[in-house]
Amino acid sequence: MLVAFSVAPSGVGPETGPGGPSADASVHDAVAAAVKIVRQSGLPNRTDAMFTTIEGEWDEVMEVIRRATEAVGRYGSRVSLVLKADIRPGHTGELTGKVERLEDVLAAEDEYRGHS
């Protein structure tokens, strides 16, 4: 499965002061904490300006998202989490495979137009 998710803190963090993020900590600090967890998971992943996408089995992907969400929770009293999943049993390599198939179609269309 592929899961694209976005997680962000809001409000004042419960762990402000010594040992925790300051009240003026930037959202990118919280997002960096989440992305670090994703990258350390060893699962195929990609981060862009809006989402981080992870590929793996249901339980392992959801565990990583849970841990990333908890990490962001240290930066605010609330957490916003958005998930979008493509659940396709028996398929792997879709993190890059879907994009490759799209690029192939676009290249074929460009080639066709070039010959008309």
Phi, psi and chi 1 to 4 in degrees:
 res  aa     phi    psi   chi1   chi2   chi3   chi4
   1 MET       -  153.0   76.3 -175.6  -64.3      -
   2 LEU  -110.9  135.6  -67.6  173.7      -      -
   3 VAL  -130.4  120.6  178.6      -      -      -
   4 ALA   -97.2  131.3      -      -      -      -
   5 PHE  -141.2  153.5   77.6  102.7      -      -
   6 SER  -131.8  132.0  173.2      -      -      -
   7 VAL  -135.8  135.2   60.2      -      -      -
   8 ALA  -148.4  145.9      -      -      -      -
   9 PRO   -87.3  160.6   34.8  -37.0      -      -
  10 SER  -148.3  161.4   62.6      -      -      -
  11 GLY    77.6 -178.8      -      -      -      -
  12 VAL   -85.4  133.4  176.7      -      -      -
  13 GLY   -67.2  143.6      -      -      -      -
  14 PRO   -71.3  -18.4   24.5  -30.6      -      -
  15 GLU  -113.1   49.0  -65.2 -178.0   20.0      -
  16 THR   -84.6  157.4   57.3      -      -      -
  17 GLY    98.9 -160.4      -      -      -      -
  18 PRO   -56.0  127.3  -23.0   31.9      -      -
  19 GLY    87.7   -9.3      -      -      -      -
  20 GLY  -133.9  168.7      -      -      -      -
  21 PRO   -61.6  149.5  -19.2   29.7      -      -
  22 SER   -78.9  162.9   65.6      -      -      -
  23 ALA   -62.3  -24.6      -      -      -      -
  24 ASP   -98.6   16.1   63.0   -9.9      -      -
  25 ALA   -59.7  140.1      -      -      -      -
  26 SER   -77.1  153.2  173.9      -      -      -
  27 VAL   -59.7  -33.7  170.2      -      -      -
  28 HIS   -66.0  -25.6   71.6  -99.2      -      -
  29 ASP   -65.5  -41.8  -66.8  -31.8      -      -
  30 ALA   -66.8  -43.7      -      -      -      -
  31 VAL   -63.4  -39.7  172.3      -      -      -
  32 ALA   -59.9  -39.5      -      -      -      -
  33 ALA   -62.7  -39.9      -      -      -      -
  34 ALA   -68.1  -45.5      -      -      -      -
  35 VAL   -64.2  -35.4  171.1      -      -      -
  36 LYS   -59.9  -42.8 -177.8  177.0  179.9 -179.1
  37 ILE   -63.5  -43.4  -71.7  168.4      -      -
  38 VAL   -60.6  -48.0  170.5      -      -      -
  39 ARG   -65.6  -35.6  -69.7 -177.7  178.7  173.1
  40 GLN   -72.4  -15.8  -70.7  174.5  -18.0      -
  41 SER   -66.9  -25.6   75.0      -      -      -
  42 GLY    84.1   -5.1      -      -      -      -
  43 LEU   -77.7  148.2  -64.6  176.1      -      -
  44 PRO   -58.0  135.0  -22.4   32.4      -      -
  45 ASN  -153.9  162.0   65.9   84.4      -      -
  46 ARG  -150.1  135.6  176.2  176.1  -65.4  149.2
  47 THR  -116.4  133.2  -61.7      -      -      -
  48 ASP  -125.3 -166.6   61.1   37.4      -      -
  49 ALA   -66.5  -20.2      -      -      -      -
  50 MET  -117.1  -33.4  -60.5  -83.2  -59.5      -
  51 PHE  -141.7  160.3  -70.7   92.9      -      -
  52 THR  -113.1  131.5  -66.1      -      -      -
  53 THR  -112.6  135.3  -56.0      -      -      -
  54 ILE  -123.9  143.6  -51.5  172.4      -      -
  55 GLU  -118.7  134.5 -177.4  171.5   15.9      -
  56 GLY   169.0 -167.0      -      -      -      -
  57 GLU   -80.6  155.2  -63.7  -61.7  -40.1      -
  58 TRP   -46.2  -57.6 -179.1  -82.5      -      -
  59 ASP   -63.3  -41.9  -71.3  -19.7      -      -
  60 GLU   -70.4  -38.4   61.3 -171.0   -0.4      -
  61 VAL   -66.3  -46.0  167.7      -      -      -
  62 MET   -66.4  -33.1  -68.7  -56.8  176.3      -
  63 GLU   -64.9  -42.0  173.2   63.4   16.0      -
  64 VAL   -65.0  -42.9  172.1      -      -      -
  65 ILE   -64.2  -39.8  -67.7  170.3      -      -
  66 ARG   -60.6  -47.4 -178.5 -170.6   62.5   75.8
  67 ARG   -64.9  -39.2  -70.2  179.6   29.7 -122.9
  68 ALA   -65.4  -39.6      -      -      -      -
  69 THR   -65.9  -41.5  -58.3      -      -      -
  70 GLU   -62.6  -38.8  -71.2  172.1  -10.3      -
  71 ALA   -63.3  -42.0      -      -      -      -
  72 VAL   -67.0  -32.8  167.9      -      -      -
  73 GLY   -59.6  -22.5      -      -      -      -
  74 ARG   -71.4  -11.4  -67.1 -169.6  -66.8  -89.2
  75 TYR  -101.7    0.6  -69.2   80.6      -      -
  76 GLY  -166.8  165.4      -      -      -      -
  77 SER   -82.8  -12.2   57.1      -      -      -
  78 ARG  -136.0  157.3  -62.7  177.6   85.4  163.7
  79 VAL  -133.2  134.6  175.7      -      -      -
  80 SER  -103.0  127.4  171.2      -      -      -
  81 LEU  -128.3  125.8  173.9   63.8      -      -
  82 VAL  -118.1  130.5  176.2      -      -      -
  83 LEU  -125.9  141.9  -64.5  171.6      -      -
  84 LYS  -137.2  128.1 -178.3  173.4 -177.1  177.6
  85 ALA  -123.9  144.5      -      -      -      -
  86 ASP  -117.1  102.5 -179.3    2.6      -      -
  87 ILE   -99.4  108.5  -56.6  164.0      -      -
  88 ARG  -137.6   84.5 -164.0  170.3 -179.8 -160.9
  89 PRO   -54.1  141.3  -24.5   34.8      -      -
  90 GLY    86.2   -0.7      -      -      -      -
  91 HIS  -113.6  134.0  -71.3   79.1      -      -
  92 THR  -130.4  167.2   59.5      -      -      -
  93 GLY    75.0   14.6      -      -      -      -
  94 GLU   -76.7  -18.0  -68.2  -62.1  -72.3      -
  95 LEU   -57.4  -40.1 -173.4   66.6      -      -
  96 THR  -102.5  -30.3   56.1      -      -      -
  97 GLY   -60.2  -41.5      -      -      -      -
  98 LYS   -63.0  -41.6  -70.8  179.4  108.7  176.2
  99 VAL   -69.1  -41.2  176.1      -      -      -
 100 GLU   -60.9  -42.4  -71.2  167.1   -0.6      -
 101 ARG   -64.5  -39.1  -71.1 -170.9  -62.8  -84.4
 102 LEU   -62.7  -47.1  171.8   65.2      -      -
 103 GLU   -61.7  -36.6  -67.2  -63.0  -22.2      -
 104 ASP   -62.2  -43.8  -71.7  -13.3      -      -
 105 VAL   -63.3  -45.2  168.4      -      -      -
 106 LEU   -63.8  -40.5  -67.7  171.6      -      -
 107 ALA   -64.9  -40.9      -      -      -      -
 108 ALA   -64.3  -39.7      -      -      -      -
 109 GLU   -65.5  -40.9  -73.5  179.0    1.2      -
 110 ASP   -63.5  -41.7  -73.5  -13.8      -      -
 111 GLU   -64.1  -42.7 -175.5  176.6  -40.4      -
 112 TYR   -62.1  -45.2  173.8   78.0      -      -
 113 ARG   -64.5  -33.1  -73.8 -169.7 -175.7  115.8
 114 GLY   -68.7  -21.0      -      -      -      -
 115 HIS  -101.0    0.8  -66.1  -66.1      -      -
 116 SER   -90.3      -   53.7      -      -      -
